[in-house]
């Protein structure tokens, strides 16, 4: 895919004189939603070939303008709070909570990020490396001890969820089976196309599990607030009075942020790491280079040691480029705006096409799994808007450092101590919603090296 440098007029004198982008609205009410949900990537590629890098449709209940390419992504990220704002479905808003970081807007959003940012810095992650290593090793040893094959996806979900719980609550005892059960029911309802809140629907069950989780987390936070000194875990950091004299976040806000963190720090990491293990199993030459990169590792892992092995980061980055853990997001126009000579009316949806920015002409041989494209010599991701697995602009993922450290620890351990192979005959065709996942869940045989 290629696109032209956008010509943008944010304040046209007569926006109604500009044409709408080419495209079609599809069926009444449904629009082109069915085709879009079947494969958003094929949907976009077909229309890109027909119309070019700007086209309109009607999907998910809204008139929508698709903008393709890195320049378009830069324009979208630059528009936060100016001519675009975040858009979530009504179902997602109900399940995430209107006061969490992902849903609030404007100055409130910027202030919340400022308050939370220190808890997700690389410096803060330094102390979490031994915790992640211990938990990951215990799970990997369990995988390797299984006499036959197993399905990676649910096993990786279990590991990532336990890591998230431990980093949030530290050594405090929490009801892991209870939280796991309700978390899985809650997340299953986040992306249903028709969120009907009735007890027998998936969305209704998700809402019930949300309430159960909120009630449980509220009691945990309330108990923690009684302590005169907080332990060095994430919840303790959120509860501490800040040095600049500001009060800590309210209990309600902390509970919603904890729930969001469990979601944001779980499924995206599961998706990226599982798909990377699949790619490495399919590319033994790259897998061997990865093993050579970690061959000199001795003793406990450290943040400095991980950062001294750039090929680890290249593997993770290329995995997320080729199979982005989140294919996109949505914005909505807050006023009429002109983009490349076309009018996008106020209230129309503009998708953030991460999957499409990661392919096409901006990446040589873009369908090839090639971690060297992220090396210092080639640096193919240097152009802004071409590599955006964590989004961009004011809404770039706050937990990106946490995700990279977590995945680096797991990958270093797997490459150093374990071998894995795909079970023949499984269905590796991908479903894309809500996250890109092979239909088989990735069936593996894992063994310990040596």
Buried (B, 14 or more C-beta within 10 A) or exposed (E): BEBEEBEBBEEBEEBEEBEBBEBEEBEEEEBBBEBBBEBBBEBBBEBBEEBBBBBBBBBBBBBBBBBBBBBBBBBBBBBBBEBBBBBBBEBBBBBBBEBBBBBBEEEEBBEBBEBBEEBBEEEBBEEBBEBBBEBBBEBBEBBBEEEEBBBBBEBBBBBBBBBBBBBBBBEBEBEEEEBBBBBBBBBBBBBBEEBEBEEEBBBBBBBBBBEBBBEBBBEBBEEBEEEEEBBEBBBBBBBEEEEEEEEBBEBEBBBBBBBBBBBBBBBBBBBBBBBBBBBBBEBEEBBEBBBEBBEEBEEEBBBEBBBEBEBBBBBBBBBBBBBBBBBBBBBBBBBBBBBBEBBBBEEBBBBBBBBBBBBBEBBEEBEEBBBEBBEEEEEBBEEEBBBBBBBBBBBEBBBBBBBBBBBBBBBBBBBBBBBBEBBEEBEEEBEBBBBBBBEBBBBBBBEEEE
